[in-house]
Amino acid sequence: MQSDVSQAELARSIGVSCQQLQKYENARNRVSASMIYEIGKSLGVPVSRFFELLPGNGENDRAASRLPVDERIDFIASAEGRHLIERLVQLPPRVRVRVSTLIAAMAEELSASNTLPGRSRPQIKGIRSGN
């Protein structure tokens, strides 16, 4: 996604099928070191880019422990995440900033209400708890 290359384009450039590339992405098949090299070369990024948030990389150890990377990647890879991102990208930059600010405020409010004893989760009109 960050390189703005489709799965089909990447698969073609590294000489594998789209299905095989999806298996690599979903960790259903292991990716060899030579294939990681080919993917990096095709995307124009150094191979080290694929290992930045792994434990044992010094500075990144602290960042990796703060970020729920797997959850974020799972969401971005989901149909819901892709749909949300597609719609956000269509918005003008000023509106995107406002939407981002609104989402951050909602998350902060929900987080604060969950940490205070005796308070129930606030209901946001049109959104049911548990969804």
C-alpha positions, 0 to 999 in steps of 0.5 A, a space after each residue: 500500500 505504501 508503495 502504491 503498487 497493486 498486488 497484481 503488479 508486484 506479483 508480476 514483477 517478482 514472478 509469482 502468481 497473485 495467489 502466491 503473493 497473497 499467501 506471503 502477505 497472510 503468512 500462509 507460506 514462508 518467504 525466502 530471503 531471496 524473495 524478500 530481496 526481490 520484493 524490496 527491489 521491485 518496490 524500491 525499498 531496502 530489505 531492512 524496511 521489512 524488519 524495522 519493527 521486529 524485536 532486537 532492532 535497538 531503537 525500534 524495540 521501544 516503538 514496537 512495544 507501544 504500537 499494536 502493529 499486528 492489530 493495525 495491519 489486520 485492520 488495514 488488510 480487512 475489507 472494512 479497513 480498505 473501504 475506510 481508507 479508500 473513502 478517506 483518501 477521497 476527502 479533501 485534506 482539510 476534511 481528512 484532518 477534521 475527521 482524524 481529529 474527531 476520531 481521536 477525540 472519540 477514542 480518547 473519550 471512550 478510553 477515559 470512560 473505560 478507566 473511571 470506576 463506576 462509569 459506563 461506556 458512553 453511547 454514541 448516537 447510531 453506534 451500539 456497544 459491542 460492534 
